[in-house]
Amino acid sequence: MAREHSRNEQNGDADSAPTTALEFVKSLGGAAGILTGLAFINGWLYWATYYTAFGLNSLVLDLPFSVVSVSLVQVFVRDWKTESPLVKVILIFAVLANILLTVLFARWFRTHHRVAIALPVVLVLSMSIGAWWLGFHDAAVDAGCDSRLPTIAFELNEAADKASVPPPCLQGSGETCLLVLHINSSYRYFVAPDPQFCGAASSSPGAGRMTYEMSDAQIRIANIQTHIGW
């Protein structure tokens, strides 16, 4: 009887181990679904903050769902290659904190821990604040003299009217212009800050400078030069 009882206990332990592992995987699957939704929401929040800093109305931007959902990964890689060591430390801390919260949520949700319900709230708030801060920070960097935005110069279909002020960034004008976005058949750009005023320019993104719009119908050639290396 004792041997049979011991054998039954071992079989019970063997059966419970896969069940426990399966429940944990299911919990992670549920957490992954939440993270996918958060990735889209905070990806949109990042770009909304970023483009609003340049004077664009983020509500009319038709950004694809797939692009927005994975944009935080792309932004993380870009910032990792171009940012200062301090920002890199902040990014690493944020990623590790989110992973820890996700694992804790999966574990505590499986064991019906009463604090488990609070973890998604903390995760949502931390990711949203992080996306907002990173969007504004990146806009400040790209609006200054250390901008990572591509340069652009235009050749028009028709010569600019000599009686009016020509638009900035025409080929051969000698101006350095930075492309913010090409969307809805229009280029959105601004004149790069004068290197002599880099300190002031870097601290006043967005409304601190004028952005321009050029439609595709006006342009014969748009010469775009991107930064190589990230």
Contacts in CASP RR format, 6 or more apart in sequence:
PFRMAT RR
TARGET T0000
AUTHOR 0000-0000-0000
METHOD contacts of the structure
MODEL  1
MAREHSRNEQNGDADSAPTTALEFVKSLGGAAGILTGLAFINGWLYWATY
YTAFGLNSLVLDLPFSVVSVSLVQVFVRDWKTESPLVKVILIFAVLANIL
LTVLFARWFRTHHRVAIALPVVLVLSMSIGAWWLGFHDAAVDAGCDSRLP
TIAFELNEAADKASVPPPCLQGSGETCLLVLHINSSYRYFVAPDPQFCGA
ASSSPGAGRMTYEMSDAQIRIANIQTHIGW
23 110 0 8 1.000
24 106 0 8 1.000
24 107 0 8 1.000
24 110 0 8 1.000
27 105 0 8 1.000
27 106 0 8 1.000
27 107 0 8 1.000
27 109 0 8 1.000
27 110 0 8 1.000
28 102 0 8 1.000
28 106 0 8 1.000
29 106 0 8 1.000
30 106 0 8 1.000
31 102 0 8 1.000
31 105 0 8 1.000
31 106 0 8 1.000
31 109 0 8 1.000
34 120 0 8 1.000
34 123 0 8 1.000
35 102 0 8 1.000
36 69 0 8 1.000
37 69 0 8 1.000
38 123 0 8 1.000
38 124 0 8 1.000
38 127 0 8 1.000
39 69 0 8 1.000
39 70 0 8 1.000
39 72 0 8 1.000
40 65 0 8 1.000
40 68 0 8 1.000
40 69 0 8 1.000
41 128 0 8 1.000
42 72 0 8 1.000
42 127 0 8 1.000
42 128 0 8 1.000
42 130 0 8 1.000
42 131 0 8 1.000
43 68 0 8 1.000
43 69 0 8 1.000
43 71 0 8 1.000
43 72 0 8 1.000
43 131 0 8 1.000
44 63 0 8 1.000
44 68 0 8 1.000
45 128 0 8 1.000
45 131 0 8 1.000
45 132 0 8 1.000
46 71 0 8 1.000
46 72 0 8 1.000
46 75 0 8 1.000
46 131 0 8 1.000
46 132 0 8 1.000
46 134 0 8 1.000
46 135 0 8 1.000
47 58 0 8 1.000
47 61 0 8 1.000
47 63 0 8 1.000
47 68 0 8 1.000
47 71 0 8 1.000
47 135 0 8 1.000
48 58 0 8 1.000
48 59 0 8 1.000
48 61 0 8 1.000
49 58 0 8 1.000
49 131 0 8 1.000
49 132 0 8 1.000
49 135 0 8 1.000
49 136 0 8 1.000
49 139 0 8 1.000
50 135 0 8 1.000
50 136 0 8 1.000
50 138 0 8 1.000
50 139 0 8 1.000
51 58 0 8 1.000
51 61 0 8 1.000
51 139 0 8 1.000
51 180 0 8 1.000
51 181 0 8 1.000
52 58 0 8 1.000
53 135 0 8 1.000
53 136 0 8 1.000
53 139 0 8 1.000
53 140 0 8 1.000
53 143 0 8 1.000
53 205 0 8 1.000
53 206 0 8 1.000
54 139 0 8 1.000
54 143 0 8 1.000
54 180 0 8 1.000
54 188 0 8 1.000
54 190 0 8 1.000
54 205 0 8 1.000
54 206 0 8 1.000
54 211 0 8 1.000
55 206 0 8 1.000
55 207 0 8 1.000
55 211 0 8 1.000
56 180 0 8 1.000
56 181 0 8 1.000
56 188 0 8 1.000
56 211 0 8 1.000
60 184 0 8 1.000
61 181 0 8 1.000
61 183 0 8 1.000
62 183 0 8 1.000
62 184 0 8 1.000
72 131 0 8 1.000
75 134 0 8 1.000
75 138 0 8 1.000
76 91 0 8 1.000
76 95 0 8 1.000
77 230 0 8 1.000
78 148 0 8 1.000
78 230 0 8 1.000
79 87 0 8 1.000
79 88 0 8 1.000
79 91 0 8 1.000
79 134 0 8 1.000
79 138 0 8 1.000
80 88 0 8 1.000
80 91 0 8 1.000
81 229 0 8 1.000
81 230 0 8 1.000
82 148 0 8 1.000
82 230 0 8 1.000
83 91 0 8 1.000
83 141 0 8 1.000
87 137 0 8 1.000
94 126 0 8 1.000
94 130 0 8 1.000
97 126 0 8 1.000
98 123 0 8 1.000
98 126 0 8 1.000
98 127 0 8 1.000
101 119 0 8 1.000
101 122 0 8 1.000
101 123 0 8 1.000
101 126 0 8 1.000
102 123 0 8 1.000
104 119 0 8 1.000
105 116 0 8 1.000
105 119 0 8 1.000
105 120 0 8 1.000
105 123 0 8 1.000
107 113 0 8 1.000
108 115 0 8 1.000
108 116 0 8 1.000
108 119 0 8 1.000
109 116 0 8 1.000
136 205 0 8 1.000
139 205 0 8 1.000
139 206 0 8 1.000
140 202 0 8 1.000
140 203 0 8 1.000
140 205 0 8 1.000
141 147 0 8 1.000
141 148 0 8 1.000
141 202 0 8 1.000
142 148 0 8 1.000
142 149 0 8 1.000
142 178 0 8 1.000
142 205 0 8 1.000
143 190 0 8 1.000
143 193 0 8 1.000
143 201 0 8 1.000
143 202 0 8 1.000
143 204 0 8 1.000
143 205 0 8 1.000
143 206 0 8 1.000
143 208 0 8 1.000
143 209 0 8 1.000
144 192 0 8 1.000
144 193 0 8 1.000
144 198 0 8 1.000
144 199 0 8 1.000
144 201 0 8 1.000
144 202 0 8 1.000
144 205 0 8 1.000
145 192 0 8 1.000
145 193 0 8 1.000
145 195 0 8 1.000
145 198 0 8 1.000
145 199 0 8 1.000
145 201 0 8 1.000
145 202 0 8 1.000
146 202 0 8 1.000
147 178 0 8 1.000
147 192 0 8 1.000
148 227 0 8 1.000
148 230 0 8 1.000
149 178 0 8 1.000
149 179 0 8 1.000
149 180 0 8 1.000
150 178 0 8 1.000
150 179 0 8 1.000
150 224 0 8 1.000
150 225 0 8 1.000
150 226 0 8 1.000
150 227 0 8 1.000
151 176 0 8 1.000
151 177 0 8 1.000
151 178 0 8 1.000
151 179 0 8 1.000
151 192 0 8 1.000
151 224 0 8 1.000
151 225 0 8 1.000
152 169 0 8 1.000
152 177 0 8 1.000
152 178 0 8 1.000
152 179 0 8 1.000
152 187 0 8 1.000
152 189 0 8 1.000
152 222 0 8 1.000
152 223 0 8 1.000
152 224 0 8 1.000
152 225 0 8 1.000
153 169 0 8 1.000
153 170 0 8 1.000
153 171 0 8 1.000
153 172 0 8 1.000
153 173 0 8 1.000
153 175 0 8 1.000
153 177 0 8 1.000
153 222 0 8 1.000
153 223 0 8 1.000
154 167 0 8 1.000
154 169 0 8 1.000
154 170 0 8 1.000
154 171 0 8 1.000
154 187 0 8 1.000
154 214 0 8 1.000
154 218 0 8 1.000
154 219 0 8 1.000
154 221 0 8 1.000
154 222 0 8 1.000
154 223 0 8 1.000
155 170 0 8 1.000
155 171 0 8 1.000
155 219 0 8 1.000
155 220 0 8 1.000
155 221 0 8 1.000
155 222 0 8 1.000
155 223 0 8 1.000
156 170 0 8 1.000
156 218 0 8 1.000
156 219 0 8 1.000
156 220 0 8 1.000
157 217 0 8 1.000
157 218 0 8 1.000
157 219 0 8 1.000
157 220 0 8 1.000
158 218 0 8 1.000
160 166 0 8 1.000
160 167 0 8 1.000
160 170 0 8 1.000
166 173 0 8 1.000
167 212 0 8 1.000
167 214 0 8 1.000
168 175 0 8 1.000
168 177 0 8 1.000
168 191 0 8 1.000
168 212 0 8 1.000
169 175 0 8 1.000
169 177 0 8 1.000
169 189 0 8 1.000
169 191 0 8 1.000
169 212 0 8 1.000
169 214 0 8 1.000
171 221 0 8 1.000
171 223 0 8 1.000
175 191 0 8 1.000
175 192 0 8 1.000
176 191 0 8 1.000
176 192 0 8 1.000
177 189 0 8 1.000
177 190 0 8 1.000
177 191 0 8 1.000
177 192 0 8 1.000
178 189 0 8 1.000
178 190 0 8 1.000
178 191 0 8 1.000
178 192 0 8 1.000
179 187 0 8 1.000
179 188 0 8 1.000
179 189 0 8 1.000
179 224 0 8 1.000
180 188 0 8 1.000
180 189 0 8 1.000
180 190 0 8 1.000
180 211 0 8 1.000
181 187 0 8 1.000
181 188 0 8 1.000
182 188 0 8 1.000
185 215 0 8 1.000
185 216 0 8 1.000
185 217 0 8 1.000
186 213 0 8 1.000
186 214 0 8 1.000
186 215 0 8 1.000
186 216 0 8 1.000
187 213 0 8 1.000
187 214 0 8 1.000
187 215 0 8 1.000
187 216 0 8 1.000
187 219 0 8 1.000
187 222 0 8 1.000
188 211 0 8 1.000
188 212 0 8 1.000
188 213 0 8 1.000
189 211 0 8 1.000
189 212 0 8 1.000
189 214 0 8 1.000
190 209 0 8 1.000
190 210 0 8 1.000
190 211 0 8 1.000
190 212 0 8 1.000
191 209 0 8 1.000
191 210 0 8 1.000
193 200 0 8 1.000
193 201 0 8 1.000
193 202 0 8 1.000
193 209 0 8 1.000
194 201 0 8 1.000
201 209 0 8 1.000
END
